[in-house]
Amino acid sequence: MEMLCHMFPLTSSWLQITKDDVDDGNRSEKKKGCDEILQTARTDRSHFPHLVLIGHGNVDITSLLFQGAVSCGAKDFTVVFICPHPLDKIPSGVHGMPKPEANILQHVHFQYLMSIEELINYCASIHTRSVMPDVIMVDDLNHYLGQEKKGEHGLAKMCALLLDTVTFISSRNERELCQLVVGCHECHDIHPGILEKFRLSAVQIEGMPVLNQCKLSSKMDSIEITVQYRATEGAIFLQDVKLTSG
């Protein structure tokens, strides 16, 4: 949940979020921000802190990951952004969020790893790095899973590799937790049961019938968050947020 606030302006004082509560079978609505849920996420270690963004359709996961990296960099977090190929252009930013200025991007380190062997070697050599990252982002996980060709076994192997890496970093880092954020574009090998086993929160993102409209949904304990946004060529615009409890 906290990472979603690095991708969208969910804590903006200008934003009102609809929260639905079920009371004696009747549904009532009240306006409430994300602060209460975020505080729970920061203090309750029973929740799943690492995210896997699973996209269906043209939902622009790369831009969401990049915005998360930029927002973390704006807070002086060290971010490693892993992807198979160099980005051919700067991804779309989210309206109302930090922009990729030079002083911010100096905190974002890109690793272009084309093969799964390169990804494994990078993770295996993380202990040799002089500066440990606070956040690791992996875009296009399906690119690496496609090289495994082992279905659920390949996904489990990849989850174990990445989680072992961030767990080691967390043990050496000045900050309490190194966070893992993974993006995956329409991959049939992503099985919710395996993600849950490795304590990874699945964030489902679907393209909607209306042009450029997208819906993101994620659940933490009894709270589900739904974010609707519009992805255009130059920017992403937050349109609606709803918190549902029950």
C-alpha positions, 0 to 999 in steps of 0.5 A: 500500500505504501508503494502505491502512494509513491505511484499515485498522489493518494495522500494529497490533501486535495484528494478525498477517497470514498471508503465503503463500510458494511454495517448491519447489511447496509452500505454507507459511505464516508470520506477518508484518506489513506493515512490510517491504512498506511500507518497500519502498513508501516507498523504491522509486519504481518502484511505483505510489503512487496508488490507484484503489478500484474497488467492485463491490456495496455495499462503502462506498468513501466510508467507506474514503476518508473514513477515509483522509482522517481518518487522514492528517489525524491525522498533520497531512497536508493533505487535499482531499476532492473529491466531487459533493455534500455528505455527508449523514452522517458515513461509517462509521469503521474500527474501530481507526483515528483518529476524525473529531475536530474537531482532525483534521478541520481538516486535511481540506478538502472540495470539492463539485464537481458537474460535470466543468467544476468539477473541471477548473477546480479543478485548473487553479487549484491553483497559486493555493492558498496551502497545497498538499495532501499528499493529494487524494481524489476520490470517485465518479469515475464521476459525472464520467466519466458526464459525459464519455461517451467511454469509454476516452478520457474515463478517460484524460483524467481520469487525465491531469488528476488526475495533472498536478495532483498532480505539480505539487503535489509539485513545490511541496510541502514533502513529497516526494509528493502522493498521489492516491486515487480511488474509483469505484463499479461503472463499466464505463469503468475499464480496467486498461490505462489505469490502468497506463499512468498508473501508478495502482494498481487496488484491487478491492473486491467485495461477498461473498455473506455479508451485509455482507462485502467483499473488497479486493485489490491487488498491488504487484510480486510481493506481493498483499494481500487484506483482508476486512472487514465493513461495517455501518451504524455501523462497518467491521471488519477481519476478515482480511488475507493477503499472497501472494507469488509 
